[in-house]
Amino acid sequence: MNCKLFLSAAALLFIVAPDLDALPSPGGQAGEKTLTLEVYGAFAAIQPGDLNLLADYYHAYPLFFYTSQYDYLHAQYGNRFTYSASRSGDDRLKGISSGFPCGIRLKYALSRYLSLSLGLEYLKQNRLSSTSIRYQIDDRSGGLIQTTPQVVTAVYPDFFLGVSAWIPQIGIHLAKPLGKNWQVGGALSAGPMLARCRSVIETGYRSEYGSDYWSESHYLLEMKGAATGWALDLSAELRRQLSRRLSFFLATGHAWRRAADIKGNGRNQSHALDSNAVQDLVENSWQGVWRKRTALYQRNWGEFNGTYYGNYFSDSEVTDNFVLDLSAWQLKAGFSWAF
């Protein structure tokens, strides 16, 4: 199901649907029990902060080790050391900032005012980005600065973040009729969340010197993880009866969804080469728990303090818990069919 298209079509129908006051709605008598099937699409403003850490870390990394360093050298040596930088691709590596869940639920009305539901929701969101920074350096210090390349390129050709989750839920729904065809209400639902996440970062650094010597390093890191967490949704709803059995609803609210103890596989590939020799490709694989770690680098030109995550840390390393947080404000639109 294309949830973006579903939301657009549903909103348009809600606006232009004719007035159907003459049509009786099911469940009209107090105490009448009605079984309905509902399908919906949603926009969720998810911001998985821990998962997005790699995007922030690798965005800041070349800015500190290259841009800040070259700014410092220019301040020290003036016109004897200058440089220019150009970026291609995306302006920065991108994190996940939204999602489009889809869901289905079976609802049983105990009365006009109270219903119970059993539902299943699915969320999947991927984000792929790439960027490259090229530094052109003009060093006229006469050897005062240690070996400086003429050109440095920092490339992130494939940066990927992905999440997915299955969320079965039991819900309770309250409703208040507004005339024959309109209804307002609220809902509370809860259940487990079966979540997965994945990150892939590919880096490349190349330095070119005046003597036609160059060196490169390439690195690929892929990590996968899965865990079971919990989900709790609270929402307010506006519903319109379209026919005897069909109704349309809009709902807005907040969803709390978190999973910790993420575990999964990881692998990396690394190799270095230069104009004189080639180092063989090195590959590793492992299984582990996703954890966060803060890196601190101190240089003459400043301090870099960045947090990243991985599932390869040893027990002796100082790390923090990693949490996959898919909590978000949501806007839902869907249809309900009464049996």
Secondary structure, 3 states (H helix, E strand, C coil): CCHHHHHHHHHHHHHHCCCCCCCCCCCCCCCCCEEEEEEEEEEECCCCCCCCHHHHHHHHHHHHHHHHHHHHHHHHHHHHEEEEEEEEECCCCCCCCCECCEEEEEEEECCCCEEEEEEEEEEEEEEEEEEEEEEEEEECCCCCCCCCCCEEEEEEEEEEEEEEEEEEEEEEEEEEEECCCEEEEEEEEEEEEEEEEEEEEEEEEEEECCCCCEEEEEEEEEEEEEEEEEEEEEEEEEEEECCCCEEEEEEEEEEEEEEECCEEEEEEEEEEEECCCECCCEEEEEEEECEEEEEEEEECCEEEEEEEEECCCCCCCCCEECEEECCEEEEEEEEEEEC
